[in-house]
Amino acid sequence: MDMRVLLISVLLGFVSHVRAKTDSNECISKNAKTCGECIQTGPQCVWCKDPDFKPSRCDEMESLQKAGCTALGIENPRGTVTIDKNKPVTNRKIEGGENLRPEEITQIQPQKFTLNLRSGEPQKFTLTFKRAEDYPIDLYFLMDLSDSMRSNLENVKNLGADLAREMRDITKDLRIGFGSFLEKLVMPFILMTPKYLQNPCFPNDCTAPFSYKNVLSLTNDSTLFTQEVSKQKTSGNLDSPEAGFDAIMQAAVCTKEIGWRNVTRLLVFSTDAGFHFAGDGKLGGIVRPNDGKCHLSNNMYTMSNYFDYPTISQLVDTLSDNNIQTIFAVTEQFRALYQELSALIPKSTVGTLSTSSSNVIQLIIDSYNSLSAEVILENSRLPPDVFISYVSHCKNGVSRKGESGRTCFNISIGDEVTFDIEIMAKGCPSDGKSETIKIKPLGFNEEVEIVLNFICECECHKDRIPNSQSCHFGNGALECGVCRCNNGRLGRLCECSQDEVNTDDLDANCRISNGSEVCNNNGECVCGTCECKKRDNPEERYSGKFCECDNFSCDRSNNKLCGGHGRCECRKCICDPNYTGSACDCPLDTSTCLASNKQICNGRGTCECGVCKCTESKFEGPTCEICPTCPRICSEHKDCVECLHFGTGIKKRTCEKECRNFSIIAVNNKDELPQSNDQTHIDLCKERDVDDCWFFFTYTSKNDDTIEVHLAEKKECPSGPDIIPIVAGVVAGIVLIGLALLLIWKLLMIIHDRREFAKFEKEKMNARWDTGENPIYKSAVTTVVNPRYEGK
């Protein structure tokens, strides 16, 4: 019986495991109709194009092979990475190196990829970046020419030649330009009186106010730079913030007018004031948003009074798109403001403006080195459902992941770093067309072009047979082993007319759920209705709307369907009366569970399927009558027997409540108690009461759950101790212990005295007695000599 239950449990567990696996199988649950839909479900899904393949065609590789799909019938296109352009990075020295045009210098490799992307399958490639030595630089100096910048203007006049000389160790190809800005020519930014417009610094000499002008386009002539800057004069406006954003926007987008090359582009923005941004133009009645286009005419910004200031985000995008690295050279007062702005603009830095030209040059050199030492990769906008991730491998073995994976720091000229890039698509674009994205290091003119091709169909799609006879007399095209029906036709073989059915997905009507097989693989779906298979045994049959039932797959017992005590309906046993269980192998008759006291399982268990299951662990046996540790039962009943008859014990206060099922029958002594020989269900107990006396009783359980107890009233109490000998012994012991302690003390004192006496004798023998006079003794006799006494 136990073995059958175990086998049934194992079988049910296996069926549940298979069902759970099917539910978690994304390939099957998506119910893909075509090979293209299948491979877009996930990279683990493959398609079987064998014509006569019956199970689900879209499944995992191992499942299809086990189901009988041939190796040639497997369609499993995989993504690929192809390098289309791989020009190595430039290796040359600044001294003695070959002269290369900017477009001939390579700092990132490879330059072009083609990726074939399958949904859910990432494609990986590696980019190498190396800062080239002697890389050309275009530096445009954009300066605030408000009157408070007069001293700074004098320093910039001598900047050209000194800067070219100091940067010779970085590059020999340096071009510099100069532009200036002030404010929009409207109130309340500029006082619009004729006198003010002619000389806003009166009585000092100033030039007329302007918004932005390109004083000198980028040139390698440092002398020309000095001449043109020397001609410049400061001007004046009313408020403190300036139109610096207008100037940055025009300097960035007017590529031709400024003369920007595809090299390192530096914009040095110098001011001692804050800035206006989008919305401030409303104060002057200017409400049109900045269009981000070039509006220079004769090197002057002509639309200042027409367009508002740019937004910060607009400025960030413009500088990034044009590969311009910005250096904010500002006074200490506004340093904190521009540091907050720099945090929003990639590849920008802030330095403190000084009155010394040498300090300005050092600021530019330090800022350039700081900006160039940081490499940040940025990608263009990704197509929908396309994802990209970066892992950088920088100097000293440092690697970064996540957003930090786009960046490497402390990169010196000649250092080489790599980036592992992973691109993955989730699905296909609606039009299936290729997309192109670009990856570039911010602040550099080079970029990597990546062409994305999406694998949306299988190779067998090219071999489709239009109007195939396999598709119900030419009502569809045979593609990848399945029929793709013509308009107006439905069904697995296009055998149904759309006018005859109510749904386009006929197979859906033949499935219990998306993860199940058509007609549970026990029949065929004909125009949305399951037709169940016939069995070789005419008594065995499939049934149900989805052929989900049968009358032969129920549990068996003793090799009999439903144990021979029921019938099988829809894979479940319907048991005869007096039988239960999954295989009708559990009888409801309890006669086999009766104990010798006529109780079911001796009142110590339950009768299940004709077998006792003991509920108390100490009882065992076929009717729960065997109790190897039954002396413990005597201990359990002892308190109730003691309180009911003798009125003592720990339960005497709760006796009536806890001992209601006990019936006490008293006898004189233990010899009159019933013996186990008379009744096999009687147990004899011997227990000790609160007075340390033994009392004896027997117990037996009745059918009404009462416990009948025969109690011997005569107890066996131990005799009391003899007090006199105990007291005499205690007194004698105390006296003896006292005498012993006294003798020990006397012995210790004798030993101590003898040691002291021996020490005294030793010191006396070693003493040396001196017979000289006591130095402190004075005699009582005084002798006086008469000086005239001659001894006569």
ABEGO torsion letter per residue (X at the ends): XAAAAAAAAAAAAAAAAAAAAAAABAAAAAGBABAAAAAAAEAABBBBABAABABBABBBAAAAAAAGBBAAABBBBBBBBBBABBBBBBBBBABGBBBBBAAABBABOBABBBBBBBBGBBBBBBBBBBBBBGBBBBBBBBBBABAAAAAAAAAAAAAAAAAAAAAAAABABBBBBBBBBBBBBBOAABBABAAAAABAAOABBBBBBBABBBABBBBABAAAAAAAAAABBBBBBABABBAAAAAAAAAAABAAAAGBBBBBBBBBBBBABBBBBBGAAAAAGBABBBAGBBBBBGGBBAAAAABBBBBAAAAAAAAAAAGBBBBBBBBAAAAAAAAAAAAABBGBBBBBBBABAAAAAAAAAAAAAAAAABBBBBBBBBBBGBBBBBBBBBBGGBBBBEAAAABBBGBBBGBBBBBBBBBBBBEBBAAGBBBBBBBBBBGBABBBBBBBBBBABBAAAAABBBGBAABGGGABBBBGGBBBBBBGBBEAAGABBAAABABABAAAAABABAABBBGGGABBBBGGBBBBBBBABAABBBBEAAGABBAAABBBBGGBBGGGABBBBGGBBBBBBGBBEAAGABBABAAAABBAAGBBGGGABBBBGGBBBBABAABBEAAGABBAAAAAAAAAAAAAAAAAAAGBEAAAAAAAAAAAABBBBBBABAAABBBAAABAABBBBBBBBAAGBBBBBBBBBBAAGBBBBBBBABBBBBBBBBAAAAAAAAAAAAAAAAAAAAAAAAAAAAAAAAAAAAAAAAAAAABBBBABBBAABBBABBBBBBAABAGX
